[in-house]
Amino acid sequence: MEKRRGNILQTIDKPAIILYLALGIMGWLAICGAGNSYLKSDILEFFALTERTGKQAMWMGISFIAGTVLMFIDKRSYEFSAKFIYTALILLGIITIFISKDIKGSRSWITIGSFGIQPAEFMKFGTTLALASLMSRYGFKLTDSRNFLKCLGIILLPLIVIICQNETGSALVYLSFFIVLYREGMTGIVLLSAISAVVYFVVGIGYEPVMFEQLPVSVGHYAVTAIIQIFAAGMTLFWCRDRRAAYTMLAANVIVSLAAYWVAVYLFAFNILIVQYALLGIDIVYLLLRARIRREGKLAWTAMFIVVSIIFFHSCDYVFNNVMKAHQKVRINDLSAVVTGLLLGLTIPPSSPWWMVAIGSVFAIIIVKQLFGGIGDNFLNPALTARAVLLASWPAYMTAGYNVGKFDAVTSATPLLSGEVGTLDLLLGNCTGAI
């Protein structure tokens, strides 16, 4: 037993545990600040069970003890019980939809007297356990379509259950599982599709009320159709390696779109979205015909990407306008996530890989902002906190562009003062360091 304990202590990821404890303490301090607990005269009042800070401290202590105990349980026990735990928590989540009380439009809490639990939080643990159990099997490869579909089902099933509980904030956390799948070998097209979905949602819903000056057409809807055309042409060029098809699609879409806009403005007004969807339909037929001629399956998948993009956007539009509650719409319409993304992009080197930027954005929005109560309740700057995490995790990427060779430091006039760097380079981030 002593040898086994020693082996466990040697394999513990100490930085991860320290980071977890630090985040927990910061969250507890945020609760203290939100409840004005810092005004209390007696420090013991922080830990009184009648206060939220005391209740949270109690659960943090229980979680720490439980986590310590779980580390000493044989991993084979987890592999054996993963399916049962996952199934039980999914069933509990489904039951919660029918027996829980409506709290601000959400039906995700089970109340027993003065005690309440949120099964959606435990479902995250069950999903992680089931996914780890599947991916740790001998010979597992994510490139096998059956394994990929199993992983997809494990992630999407609790996600659907939580959405049915109207707990959209918790549902967003499940999107981070796709980063795990990407690291295990998932094709980048799936990750691109997820990023595209976010772009469609933000642009389409955010700018839906905005109309063209001379046309009764939504700028958001028009922009999404244009983005789908650009993404499809980009996939054809870089993924399918078919330059002729990509340039043909791009040129035809741009020329016809501009011509339709000119006709609608100067000759007779009509809904130019009809032309946009007609162009997307032509793109689909063109890609399918070219896929058959060249016997290239990737071209057919690109056509499918266009179809799914259109269906997804209109589904989001319907859900936003007919299903979501008023308080959920406000969280999306404030576009604070866009500001966070811009700030994060301006604080990291331009040579940083895109996946690192995506991880930083997810950390900034979900961990720093949403877990502490959303906009206005977070006590740390989301963009700068995400930058600090990225710097600690990938220092080589985060310090790229600042290498000064054999010297320890270089002193010179800043680019803005010297005038040697153009304004466009400064705006695009091509010049690193202070401006």
C-alpha positions as CSV (number, residue, x, y, z in Angstrom):
1,M,0.0,0.0,0.0
2,E,2.9,2.4,0.8
3,K,4.5,1.7,-2.6
4,R,1.2,2.3,-4.4
5,R,0.6,5.6,-2.5
6,G,4.1,6.7,-3.4
7,N,3.5,6.0,-7.1
8,I,0.2,8.0,-7.0
9,L,1.9,11.0,-5.4
10,Q,4.6,10.9,-8.0
11,T,2.2,10.9,-10.9
12,I,0.0,13.8,-9.6
13,D,-0.2,16.8,-11.9
14,K,0.9,19.3,-9.2
15,P,0.5,22.4,-11.5
16,A,-3.0,21.4,-12.4
17,I,-4.0,21.0,-8.8
18,I,-2.4,24.3,-7.8
19,L,-4.3,26.0,-10.6
20,Y,-7.5,24.4,-9.6
21,L,-7.1,25.5,-6.0
22,A,-6.2,29.0,-7.1
23,L,-9.3,29.3,-9.3
24,G,-11.4,27.9,-6.4
25,I,-10.1,30.5,-4.0
26,M,-10.5,33.3,-6.5
27,G,-14.1,32.2,-7.0
28,W,-14.8,32.2,-3.3
29,L,-13.3,35.7,-3.0
30,A,-15.5,36.8,-5.8
31,I,-18.6,35.5,-3.8
32,C,-17.3,37.5,-0.8
33,G,-17.1,40.6,-2.9
34,A,-20.5,40.1,-4.6
35,G,-22.1,39.7,-1.2
36,N,-20.2,42.6,0.5
37,S,-18.8,40.0,2.9
38,Y,-15.6,42.0,3.2
39,L,-17.5,44.5,5.4
40,K,-17.9,42.0,8.2
41,S,-16.0,42.8,11.4
42,D,-15.4,39.2,12.5
43,I,-13.4,37.0,10.0
44,L,-15.2,33.9,11.3
45,E,-18.4,35.2,9.8
46,F,-16.9,34.4,6.4
47,F,-17.3,30.7,7.3
48,A,-20.8,30.8,8.9
49,L,-23.1,28.3,7.2
50,T,-25.9,30.9,7.2
51,E,-23.8,33.0,4.7
52,R,-23.2,32.1,1.1
53,T,-19.5,32.3,1.6
54,G,-19.7,29.8,4.4
55,K,-21.8,27.4,2.4
56,Q,-19.4,27.7,-0.6
57,A,-16.4,27.2,1.7
58,M,-18.0,24.0,3.1
59,W,-18.6,22.6,-0.4
60,M,-15.0,23.5,-1.4
61,G,-13.7,21.6,1.6
62,I,-15.9,18.6,0.8
63,S,-14.8,18.6,-2.8
64,F,-11.1,18.7,-1.8
65,I,-11.5,15.8,0.5
66,A,-13.5,13.8,-2.0
67,G,-10.9,14.6,-4.7
68,T,-8.2,13.3,-2.5
69,V,-10.1,10.1,-1.8
70,L,-10.8,9.6,-5.5
71,M,-7.1,9.7,-6.3
72,F,-6.4,6.6,-4.2
73,I,-9.2,4.5,-5.9
74,D,-7.9,2.0,-8.5
75,K,-8.4,3.2,-12.0
76,R,-10.1,-0.1,-13.0
77,S,-13.0,0.9,-10.7
78,Y,-13.6,4.0,-12.8
79,E,-13.4,2.0,-16.0
80,F,-15.9,-0.5,-14.7
81,S,-18.4,2.1,-13.3
82,A,-18.1,4.8,-15.9
83,K,-21.1,3.5,-18.0
84,F,-23.3,3.2,-14.9
85,I,-22.4,6.6,-13.5
86,Y,-22.9,8.2,-16.9
87,T,-26.3,6.5,-17.5
88,A,-27.5,7.3,-14.0
89,L,-26.7,11.0,-14.3
90,I,-28.3,11.2,-17.7
91,L,-31.5,9.7,-16.3
92,L,-31.3,12.1,-13.3
93,G,-31.0,15.0,-15.7
94,I,-34.1,13.9,-17.7
95,I,-36.1,13.5,-14.4
96,T,-35.0,17.0,-13.4
97,I,-36.8,18.5,-16.3
98,F,-40.1,17.3,-15.0
99,I,-39.8,17.6,-11.2
100,S,-37.7,20.7,-10.7
101,K,-39.1,24.2,-10.0
102,D,-38.9,27.0,-12.5
103,I,-36.1,29.4,-11.4
104,K,-35.8,32.4,-13.8
105,G,-36.8,30.2,-16.7
106,S,-34.4,27.4,-15.9
107,R,-35.6,23.9,-14.6
108,S,-32.2,22.5,-13.5
109,W,-32.4,22.4,-9.7
110,I,-33.7,19.6,-7.5
111,T,-34.7,21.0,-4.1
112,I,-35.0,18.8,-1.0
113,G,-36.0,21.1,1.9
114,S,-33.3,23.7,2.2
115,F,-30.9,21.6,0.2
116,G,-30.6,21.9,-3.6
117,I,-28.4,20.2,-6.2
118,Q,-27.9,20.9,-9.9
119,P,-27.6,17.5,-11.8
120,A,-26.2,19.4,-14.8
121,E,-22.9,20.0,-12.9
122,F,-22.6,16.3,-12.0
123,M,-23.3,15.3,-15.6
124,K,-20.1,17.1,-16.6
125,F,-18.2,14.7,-14.4
126,G,-20.1,11.7,-15.8
127,T,-19.4,12.8,-19.4
128,T,-15.7,13.3,-18.7
129,L,-15.5,9.8,-17.0
130,A,-17.4,8.1,-19.9
131,L,-15.2,9.8,-22.5
132,A,-12.0,8.9,-20.7
133,S,-13.1,5.3,-20.3
134,L,-13.8,5.0,-24.0
135,M,-10.6,6.7,-25.2
136,S,-8.4,4.7,-22.9
137,R,-9.3,1.4,-24.4
138,Y,-6.6,-0.6,-26.2
139,G,-6.5,0.2,-29.9
140,F,-8.8,3.2,-29.7
141,K,-8.4,5.6,-32.7
142,L,-10.6,8.6,-33.2
143,T,-10.1,8.3,-36.9
144,D,-12.4,5.2,-36.8
145,S,-15.9,6.6,-37.6
146,R,-17.5,4.3,-35.1
147,N,-15.3,5.6,-32.3
148,F,-15.9,9.2,-33.4
149,L,-19.7,8.7,-33.4
150,K,-19.5,7.2,-29.9
151,C,-17.6,10.1,-28.6
152,L,-20.0,12.5,-30.3
153,G,-23.0,10.7,-28.7
154,I,-21.4,10.8,-25.2
155,I,-20.9,14.6,-25.5
156,L,-24.2,15.6,-27.3
157,L,-26.6,13.5,-25.2
158,P,-26.1,15.4,-21.9
159,L,-25.8,18.7,-23.9
160,I,-29.3,18.1,-25.3
161,V,-30.7,17.2,-21.8
162,I,-29.2,20.4,-20.3
163,I,-30.6,22.5,-23.2
164,C,-34.1,21.1,-22.4
165,Q,-33.6,22.3,-18.9
166,N,-33.1,25.9,-20.3
167,E,-29.6,26.0,-18.7
168,T,-27.8,27.4,-21.8
169,G,-24.7,28.5,-19.7
170,S,-23.9,25.0,-18.6
171,A,-24.5,23.6,-22.1
172,L,-21.8,25.9,-23.5
173,V,-19.2,24.2,-21.3
174,Y,-19.7,20.9,-23.3
175,L,-18.3,22.6,-26.4
176,S,-14.8,22.4,-24.8
177,F,-14.9,18.6,-25.2
178,F,-14.4,19.1,-28.9
179,I,-10.9,20.5,-28.1
180,V,-10.1,17.2,-26.5
181,L,-11.3,15.3,-29.6
182,Y,-9.2,17.6,-31.8
183,R,-6.1,16.8,-29.8
184,E,-6.9,13.1,-30.1
185,G,-6.9,13.2,-33.9
186,M,-10.3,14.7,-34.9
187,T,-10.2,16.3,-38.4
188,G,-9.8,20.0,-38.3
189,I,-12.9,20.4,-40.5
190,V,-15.1,19.5,-37.6
191,L,-13.4,22.2,-35.5
192,L,-13.8,24.6,-38.4
193,S,-17.5,23.8,-38.5
194,A,-17.8,24.6,-34.8
195,I,-16.0,27.9,-35.3
196,S,-18.2,28.6,-38.3
197,A,-21.3,28.0,-36.2
198,V,-20.2,30.5,-33.7
199,V,-19.5,33.1,-36.4
200,Y,-22.9,32.5,-38.0
201,F,-24.6,32.9,-34.7
202,V,-22.8,36.0,-33.6
203,V,-23.0,37.8,-36.9
204,G,-26.5,36.7,-37.9
205,I,-28.2,37.2,-34.6
206,G,-26.2,40.3,-33.6
207,Y,-26.8,42.2,-36.8
208,E,-30.3,40.8,-37.6
209,P,-32.1,44.1,-36.6
210,V,-29.8,46.2,-38.8
211,M,-31.1,46.9,-42.3
212,F,-29.5,48.1,-45.4
213,E,-30.0,51.8,-45.9
214,Q,-31.9,51.5,-49.2
215,L,-33.2,47.9,-49.0
216,P,-35.4,46.1,-46.5
217,V,-32.9,43.3,-46.1
218,S,-31.2,42.3,-42.8
219,V,-27.4,43.0,-42.8
220,G,-26.9,40.0,-40.5
221,H,-28.7,37.5,-42.8
222,Y,-26.9,38.8,-45.8
223,A,-23.5,38.7,-44.1
224,V,-24.0,35.1,-43.1
225,T,-24.7,34.0,-46.6
226,A,-21.6,35.8,-47.8
227,I,-19.5,34.2,-45.1
228,I,-20.8,30.7,-46.1
229,Q,-19.7,31.4,-49.7
230,I,-16.3,32.5,-48.5
231,F,-15.8,29.5,-46.2
232,A,-16.9,27.1,-48.9
233,A,-14.5,28.6,-51.4
234,G,-11.7,28.5,-48.8
235,M,-12.4,24.8,-48.1
236,T,-12.4,24.0,-51.8
237,L,-9.0,25.8,-52.2
238,F,-7.1,24.7,-49.0
239,W,-8.8,21.4,-48.1
240,C,-9.9,20.0,-51.5
241,R,-6.9,21.5,-53.3
242,D,-9.1,22.5,-56.3
243,R,-8.0,26.0,-57.3
244,R,-10.1,26.1,-60.4
245,A,-13.3,25.4,-58.5
246,A,-12.5,27.7,-55.7
247,Y,-11.7,30.7,-57.9
248,T,-14.7,30.0,-60.1
249,M,-17.0,30.0,-57.1
250,L,-15.5,33.0,-55.5
251,A,-15.5,35.1,-58.7
252,A,-19.1,34.1,-59.6
253,N,-20.4,34.8,-56.1
254,V,-18.7,38.3,-55.9
255,I,-19.7,39.4,-59.4
256,V,-23.4,38.3,-59.2
257,S,-23.8,39.6,-55.6
258,L,-22.5,43.1,-56.6
259,A,-24.6,43.1,-59.7
260,A,-27.7,42.1,-57.7
261,Y,-27.1,44.8,-55.2
262,W,-26.7,47.5,-57.9
263,V,-29.9,46.4,-59.6
264,A,-31.8,46.4,-56.3
265,V,-30.6,49.9,-55.4
266,Y,-30.6,51.7,-58.7
267,L,-33.2,49.9,-61.0
268,F,-35.9,48.2,-58.9
269,A,-35.9,47.1,-55.3
270,F,-36.1,43.4,-54.5
271,N,-34.9,41.0,-51.8
272,I,-31.3,40.3,-52.6
273,L,-31.2,37.4,-50.2
274,I,-33.0,35.4,-52.9
275,V,-29.9,35.9,-55.1
276,Q,-27.6,34.9,-52.2
277,Y,-29.4,31.6,-51.6
278,A,-29.6,30.9,-55.3
279,L,-25.8,31.3,-55.5
280,L,-25.4,28.9,-52.6
281,G,-27.7,26.4,-54.4
282,I,-25.6,26.7,-57.5
283,D,-22.4,26.2,-55.5
284,I,-23.8,23.0,-54.0
285,V,-24.8,21.6,-57.5
286,Y,-21.4,22.7,-58.9
287,L,-19.4,21.0,-56.1
288,L,-21.4,17.8,-56.4
289,L,-21.0,17.6,-60.1
290,R,-17.2,18.3,-59.8
291,A,-17.0,15.7,-57.0
292,R,-18.5,13.1,-59.3
293,I,-16.3,14.1,-62.3
294,R,-13.0,14.1,-60.2
295,R,-14.1,11.3,-57.9
296,E,-13.2,13.6,-54.9
297,G,-15.2,13.0,-51.8
298,K,-14.0,16.2,-50.1
299,L,-15.8,18.3,-52.6
300,A,-19.1,16.5,-51.7
301,W,-18.4,17.2,-48.1
302,T,-17.9,20.8,-48.9
303,A,-21.3,20.9,-50.5
304,M,-22.7,19.3,-47.4
305,F,-21.0,22.0,-45.3
306,I,-23.0,24.6,-47.2
307,V,-26.3,22.8,-46.6
308,V,-25.6,22.2,-42.9
309,S,-24.5,25.9,-42.5
310,I,-27.8,27.1,-43.9
311,I,-29.9,24.8,-41.8
312,F,-27.9,25.7,-38.6
313,F,-28.3,29.4,-39.1
314,H,-32.0,29.3,-39.7
315,S,-32.4,27.0,-36.7
316,C,-30.5,29.4,-34.5
317,D,-32.6,32.3,-35.8
318,Y,-35.8,30.4,-35.0
319,V,-34.6,29.4,-31.5
320,F,-33.4,32.9,-30.7
321,N,-36.7,34.6,-31.8
322,N,-39.2,32.0,-30.7
323,V,-37.7,29.8,-27.9
324,M,-35.2,31.8,-25.9
325,K,-36.4,33.9,-22.9
326,A,-35.8,37.6,-22.7
327,H,-32.9,37.4,-20.1
328,Q,-31.1,34.9,-22.4
329,K,-31.4,37.2,-25.4
330,V,-29.8,40.0,-23.4
331,R,-26.7,38.0,-22.6
332,I,-26.2,37.4,-26.4
333,N,-27.1,40.8,-27.7
334,D,-24.7,42.7,-25.5
335,L,-21.8,41.5,-27.8
336,S,-19.4,41.6,-24.8
337,A,-17.8,38.4,-26.0
338,V,-16.8,40.2,-29.2
339,V,-15.0,42.9,-27.2
340,T,-13.2,40.2,-25.1
341,G,-12.1,38.5,-28.3
342,L,-10.8,41.7,-29.8
343,L,-8.8,42.6,-26.6
344,L,-7.4,39.1,-26.4
345,G,-6.3,39.2,-30.0
346,L,-4.6,42.5,-29.4
347,T,-2.6,41.2,-26.5
348,I,-1.0,38.1,-28.0
349,P,1.7,37.8,-30.7
350,P,0.5,37.7,-34.3
351,S,2.4,34.5,-34.9
352,S,0.3,32.6,-32.3
353,P,-1.5,29.5,-33.7
354,W,-5.2,29.8,-34.1
355,W,-6.0,26.9,-31.8
356,M,-4.3,28.6,-28.9
357,V,-6.3,31.7,-29.5
358,A,-9.5,29.6,-29.5
359,I,-8.5,28.0,-26.2
360,G,-7.8,31.5,-24.7
361,S,-11.2,32.7,-25.9
362,V,-13.0,29.7,-24.4
363,F,-11.2,30.2,-21.1
364,A,-11.9,34.0,-21.0
365,I,-15.7,33.6,-21.7
366,I,-16.6,30.4,-19.9
367,I,-14.1,30.3,-17.0
368,V,-13.4,33.9,-16.1
369,K,-16.7,35.5,-17.1
370,Q,-19.6,33.0,-17.0
371,L,-18.6,30.9,-14.0
372,F,-18.5,34.1,-11.9
373,G,-21.9,35.2,-12.9
374,G,-21.5,36.8,-16.4
375,I,-21.0,40.3,-17.5
376,G,-20.5,42.8,-14.6
377,D,-20.0,40.0,-12.0
378,N,-16.5,38.8,-13.0
379,F,-13.8,40.4,-10.8
380,L,-10.9,39.7,-13.2
381,N,-10.5,41.0,-16.8
382,P,-11.4,38.0,-19.0
383,A,-9.0,38.9,-21.8
384,L,-6.0,39.6,-19.6
385,T,-6.6,36.6,-17.4
386,A,-6.8,34.4,-20.5
387,R,-3.5,35.9,-21.7
388,A,-1.9,35.1,-18.4
389,V,-3.0,31.5,-18.7
390,L,-1.8,31.2,-22.3
391,L,1.6,32.7,-21.2
392,A,1.9,30.1,-18.4
393,S,0.9,27.2,-20.7
394,W,2.7,28.0,-24.0
395,P,5.5,30.5,-23.2
396,A,7.3,29.7,-26.4
397,Y,4.4,30.9,-28.6
398,M,3.5,33.8,-26.3
399,T,7.0,35.3,-26.4
400,A,7.5,34.8,-30.2
401,G,8.6,38.0,-31.9
402,Y,10.3,39.3,-28.8
403,N,13.6,37.5,-29.3
404,V,16.5,39.9,-29.4
405,G,19.2,37.4,-30.2
406,K,22.4,37.3,-28.0
407,F,21.4,40.5,-26.2
408,D,19.4,40.5,-23.0
409,A,17.4,43.6,-24.0
410,V,17.3,46.3,-26.7
411,T,16.4,49.9,-26.1
412,S,15.1,52.1,-28.9
413,A,12.4,54.6,-29.8
414,T,9.0,53.0,-29.9
415,P,7.5,52.4,-33.4
416,L,4.9,55.1,-33.0
417,L,7.5,57.7,-32.1
418,S,10.1,56.7,-34.7
419,G,7.5,56.6,-37.5
420,E,9.3,53.7,-39.2
421,V,6.3,51.4,-38.9
422,G,3.1,52.0,-40.9
423,T,-0.2,52.5,-39.2
424,L,-1.6,49.5,-40.9
425,D,1.1,47.2,-39.5
426,L,0.5,48.6,-36.0
427,L,-3.3,48.0,-36.4
428,L,-2.8,44.4,-37.7
429,G,-0.3,43.5,-34.9
430,N,2.6,43.0,-37.3
431,C,4.8,45.0,-34.9
432,T,5.3,43.4,-31.5
433,G,6.1,45.2,-28.3
434,A,5.1,48.6,-26.9
435,I,3.9,51.1,-29.5
